[in-house]
Amino acid sequence: MSNNGRTHNVFLSGVGGQGTILASNILGQALLNAGYDVKKAEVHGMAQRGGDVTTHFRFGAKVFSPLIKQGEVDYLISFELLEALRYINWVKPEGKIVLNNYSILPPSVSLGKMEYPKDVEQIFREHFKENVWVVEGNRIAKKLGNIQVANIVMIGALSNFFSELNPQQWIGAIQELLPAKLHEINVKAFQAGRSAVKV
Amino acid sequence: MKRILQGNAAIARGAWEAGVVVGCAYPGTPSSEILAELSKYPEVYTEWSPNEKVAMEVGHGASVAGGRSIVCMKHVGLNVAADPFMTISYTGVKGGFVVVVADDPGQHSSQNEQDSRHWTRFGKVPMLEPADSQECSDFTRIAFDISERFDTPVLVRSETRVSHCDSPTVLGERREAKIPKGLDQKDAPKQVMVPMYARVRRVLVEERIGKLASYADEEFPYNSMEINDPSIGFISSGITSLYVREVFPQYSFLKLGMVWPLPRKLISGFCKKVGKVIVVEELDPFLETEIRAMGCMVHHGKDLVPAIGELTPTIVEQALTTAVNGKDYVPPRILVQTDDLPKRPPNLCAGCSHRPLFYALKKLGLFVFGDIGCYGLAAAPPLSAMHFSTCMGAGVGGAYGAGKVLKEEGLGKICAVLGDSTFLHGGIGPLMDAVYNGGYSTTIILDNRITAMTGQQEHPGTGYSIHGDPASTVDYEQIARAIGVKHVRTVDPYNIQETMDVIREEVNRNEASVIITKNSPCMLLRRARPRERFEYPSYTINGDTCMGCRLCLEVNCPAISWAPSIGKTKAGRKRKGTVHINRDQCVGCGICMQICEYEGIVPRAERGE
C-alpha cells in the first residue's frame, strides 16, 4: 500500500455464512480510524443461503464508486478456493492474492455433475507468481477452538500488506465492532493470521 | 462524529435525526435493514406491518395526527401500497411523511426490475435519490422538511448498491419536529377523499408540483454541477453519478439529488455550458426522456447505456469509452474462462422444513403454484418442484383460477404453497375468494414461524413484536375456518409419507382446503431450537449397504455429496460410488434416511463414530 492518495481496491469473496461481511467491517473500521475514506458494497438476501458472496472494498483519500472495475483489484482475499478462482480476472497484473486453503462443494459438484477445479493455487501462481499467499484459515481457526473465526484469521493475514496500520489499530477495530466476550478469541485469530503470512 | 454506516442504517439515522416518531415497513430486500435499524432508537415507535399497504396507511395516520413518519419497502412493495400512496398525494400530510422505496436493478433478490422513479411522476410527488450513506442521511432529513413545507408525501429512492453499501456518515443530533400533535374534524375536506373534496385537492396537487419545480431549481441544496473539461457533460443521479465520476473524472457533471420535479433551469443551463450531453442512468430512460422533452439536445443515453440490469463502473466504461474519448474500449484480460466454473446458487439450509415438503410435492407430481420466500429455491433443479410464482400471495389465487378452467381434470393435480409471513401479507384475500366462489384448490402454508428470507423479521404470526416483546399470535387454522374452509389439516413435513398422504387426500377433494405445517421452524430461528425436534444429531452413510443410487441427492441437501468410486456393497452388488454426508453440515433432519431404499443412511451415533 502506498500513501499517494490513489484509491485501493480490495475484493473479498467466499460462500454465504463464512463471515465476509464482518471481515470487511473490520477492514473498514481500521482504515476509517486511520483517516481514509472507505466504501464497500455487498449483496444481502438470497445470497446468504450458501450462495457465493462478494464484497467490493475501496479506500483512499476520496472514494467515489463503491464498486471496483473489473481488472482493477489490488488485493483479492478469498475465503474459499473456487470463489477465488471465479474472480481471478478481476485482479490487476501486479495484484496480490491471499487464499484460504479451504473448499466448499457447490451443488453441481455434490451431485457429481461437475468437477471442483483442481490446483487453484497453481493457476494463481502461474499468473501472479510470488504475489500469491496461501493461508490455512480454517485449520488455524479450528486449532484456536472456533471455526467461526477463520474470517478474522484471513483479515490478520491481509493486514500484513497495510504497512501504515500497526497491529494495535487492527485490534482496536476488532474490539470496537465485536462484543467484549468475543474479543479474546478474535484477537488471537487476528494475530495467528498475521503471523501466518510473510510478506 | 463519523461512522461507517450501511445506506439503510443511514436512512434510519437521518429519519431519527429529523425527529421521526413512527416507522413502519414490511421487510423486503434491499430495504429490510432500514426499519431494523430504526427500531434501535427508543424515541421512535416502529413496527413490522403485515404488508406495505398497511405500513403506508399506518404511517399516513401517524402523519395526520401530527407525527413525522417514515414507511419503507422494496420496489415491488410500492405496488402493494400504491392504492393509499396515490391518494395520500391528494390529502397531503401534517407531520412530515417519507416513503422510502428501494429498487433492485439486476434482480439480486427480486421477481422483477421495475424502475421506481416512474411513481414520482405518476403520483405527482417529489423524489430524492441519494448516492451514498451520507446522502441517505442528509436526503432523508431534508425529505421531512420538504414534506411539511409543500404538504406532500416525499419519496426517497434507494437501490441495492445504495442500501447495501457502507460509507462514512456524520452522526448528528436528534431534533424534535415542531408540528403540533392532534386531530381536527374541520380538516375533513383535506382528509376525506370523496369526489367533491378530491376534485378540489386535485387542483392543489398540480399547483404543488409547480412550486416544487421552482424549489428544485432555486433552493434544493443537493443538485450539484461541476464544470471541468466542458467538451462532455454527464447528467446522472444516485449511484450512477458515482460510477460516471469514477470512470471519466476529467469531464463535467450534473448530479441530480432530486429526480422529480426536475430543476429545468439548472439542466438547460448545464446543457448550454457543455459540448456533448450524455445522460447515464440505470434501468429506464427516465431523465433522458424528460430532458429531451425539455428541448435539450441529448447526444447519448440509452442508445449506448444498457437499460436492463444494474450498471457498474465496468459497464459504464464499456458502453461510453468510444463516445467520450474516441478510443476503443479495452476489456480486462481474461486469464481463466470463469463462466465454465461450477456455479454456486443459494440453497435451502440443511434441515430446512421446506425441503421434505417440496420433495413430497414432487413425488406427487403436482403443479405447484408457488410464492415469494426462501421456498422459491425449490424451483431450481434437482428439486424443480415449483411451477408458478409472481408476487406475494399470488399462488393462492393462481391455483384457484387454474382450477376454474381445468374443472374435474385439474382435481388432484394442483396446489398452492406459501410461507406464513407471505400468507398474512397477501394470501388471505385469495383464499377467501377460493372458498367463497367454490374453488377446490389446496393451499399449503409453510409455517416456519418467521419472515425468513429477508433475515428473520417478526410478523403477526410469530408471537413477537419488532423488539422481541410478546405479542398476539395469529392462528392460521382459525383464520382458515372463519373464512369458510371446511378442511383444515396440519402435517409434520419431516414425516414425508404422512405429508404425502394428507396432501394427496386434500388435492383430490372437490372443495377448498388448507394444510399447515407444524413444528417446522426456520433452521436459523434460534429461539425455536429447530434441531431439538430431530431424533439424532446427524446421519452418516452405511458403506456396506449404500447402493450409490443417488436417490438422496434429489433433495439437494448441502450436507450430501456424491463420492465416485467403483466398488461393491457388502452383499456384492456393483456400485459406481456412494454418497457422503458432511458431518459439520448435517443437522440430523433424517430426510435422506427416509428416502433411502437400501438402509444406506443411518444415525451417526449408531455407527459408533
Chai-1 contact restraints between the chains, C-beta under 6 A:
chainA,res_idxA,chainB,res_idxB,connection_type,confidence,min_distance_angstrom,max_distance_angstrom,comment,restraint_id
A,G28,B,I4,contact,1.0,0.0,6.0,A-B,restraint_1
A,L32,B,I4,contact,1.0,0.0,6.0,A-B,restraint_2
A,L32,B,P168,contact,1.0,0.0,6.0,A-B,restraint_3
A,K39,B,S167,contact,1.0,0.0,6.0,A-B,restraint_4
A,K40,B,D166,contact,1.0,0.0,6.0,A-B,restraint_5
A,A41,B,R161,contact,1.0,0.0,6.0,A-B,restraint_6
A,A41,B,C165,contact,1.0,0.0,6.0,A-B,restraint_7
A,E42,B,H164,contact,1.0,0.0,6.0,A-B,restraint_8
A,V43,B,H108,contact,1.0,0.0,6.0,A-B,restraint_9
A,H44,B,H164,contact,1.0,0.0,6.0,A-B,restraint_10
A,G45,B,T29,contact,1.0,0.0,6.0,A-B,restraint_11
A,G45,B,S109,contact,1.0,0.0,6.0,A-B,restraint_12
A,M46,B,S109,contact,1.0,0.0,6.0,A-B,restraint_13
A,M46,B,P346,contact,1.0,0.0,6.0,A-B,restraint_14
A,R49,B,P346,contact,1.0,0.0,6.0,A-B,restraint_15
A,R49,B,N347,contact,1.0,0.0,6.0,A-B,restraint_16
A,G50,B,P346,contact,1.0,0.0,6.0,A-B,restraint_17
A,G50,B,N347,contact,1.0,0.0,6.0,A-B,restraint_18
A,G50,B,P558,contact,1.0,0.0,6.0,A-B,restraint_19
A,G51,B,R344,contact,1.0,0.0,6.0,A-B,restraint_20
A,G51,B,P345,contact,1.0,0.0,6.0,A-B,restraint_21
A,G51,B,P346,contact,1.0,0.0,6.0,A-B,restraint_22
A,D52,B,R344,contact,1.0,0.0,6.0,A-B,restraint_23
A,F64,B,L242,contact,1.0,0.0,6.0,A-B,restraint_24
A,F64,B,R245,contact,1.0,0.0,6.0,A-B,restraint_25
A,F64,B,E246,contact,1.0,0.0,6.0,A-B,restraint_26
A,S65,B,L242,contact,1.0,0.0,6.0,A-B,restraint_27
A,S65,B,Y243,contact,1.0,0.0,6.0,A-B,restraint_28
A,S65,B,E246,contact,1.0,0.0,6.0,A-B,restraint_29
A,S65,B,P313,contact,1.0,0.0,6.0,A-B,restraint_30
A,P66,B,C165,contact,1.0,0.0,6.0,A-B,restraint_31
A,L67,B,T312,contact,1.0,0.0,6.0,A-B,restraint_32
A,L67,B,P313,contact,1.0,0.0,6.0,A-B,restraint_33
A,K69,B,P313,contact,1.0,0.0,6.0,A-B,restraint_34
A,K69,B,T314,contact,1.0,0.0,6.0,A-B,restraint_35
A,Q70,B,T314,contact,1.0,0.0,6.0,A-B,restraint_36
A,Q70,B,P332,contact,1.0,0.0,6.0,A-B,restraint_37
A,G71,B,P332,contact,1.0,0.0,6.0,A-B,restraint_38
A,R86,B,T338,contact,1.0,0.0,6.0,A-B,restraint_39
A,R86,B,L341,contact,1.0,0.0,6.0,A-B,restraint_40
A,I88,B,L335,contact,1.0,0.0,6.0,A-B,restraint_41
A,I88,B,V336,contact,1.0,0.0,6.0,A-B,restraint_42
A,N89,B,I334,contact,1.0,0.0,6.0,A-B,restraint_43
A,N89,B,L335,contact,1.0,0.0,6.0,A-B,restraint_44
A,L105,B,S561,contact,1.0,0.0,6.0,A-B,restraint_45
A,P106,B,P342,contact,1.0,0.0,6.0,A-B,restraint_46
A,P106,B,R344,contact,1.0,0.0,6.0,A-B,restraint_47
A,S108,B,P342,contact,1.0,0.0,6.0,A-B,restraint_48
A,V109,B,P342,contact,1.0,0.0,6.0,A-B,restraint_49
A,S110,B,S561,contact,1.0,0.0,6.0,A-B,restraint_50
A,L111,B,L553,contact,1.0,0.0,6.0,A-B,restraint_51
A,L111,B,W562,contact,1.0,0.0,6.0,A-B,restraint_52
A,G112,B,W562,contact,1.0,0.0,6.0,A-B,restraint_53
A,M114,B,P342,contact,1.0,0.0,6.0,A-B,restraint_54
A,H127,B,L335,contact,1.0,0.0,6.0,A-B,restraint_55
